[in-house]
């Protein structure tokens, strides 16, 4: 609902031609810390975004683990991840820009102790903070490569964060 409201405000507040639409794919190296054990699966993510020329925007992101990780006889993978963010982007140079994103994320981990199926799937829901840097590729005005850091979930026992590298195409 909040995302629909943001999109409506973006369209109403400015010219529709001032909107930029994009899709992106990314490989993210997650760091999941449970108590003192660090787990590091790799996640593939797809995203779709809309951005107003003022820099305000919205982004939806879906992810799935592509490489699990085993520590202390527990195999863990990211079964799924979904996020919705409000973003603000500003240009640093003519081809480089920085984006700050704030939003909500749901991450489902699937853990398996010695092939017993225990403890199974756990969901971690909460806020997400993202900082990324994009640079336009020299041969195209529509393709960007980017790198970013995200802090997904933090409580006393569990911390989830990631660094990623991806490519974005703007329409």
Secondary structure, DSSP 8 states (H G I E B T S, - for coil): -HHHHHHHHHHHHS-GGGEEEEEEEEEEEEEEEETTEEE--EEEEEEEEEEETTSEEEEEEEEEEEE-EEETTEEEEEEEEEEEEEEEEEESSSSEEEEEEEEEEEEEEEEEETTS--EEEEEEEEEEEEEEEEEE-TT-SSEEEEEEEEEEEE-SSEEEEEEEEEEEEE-
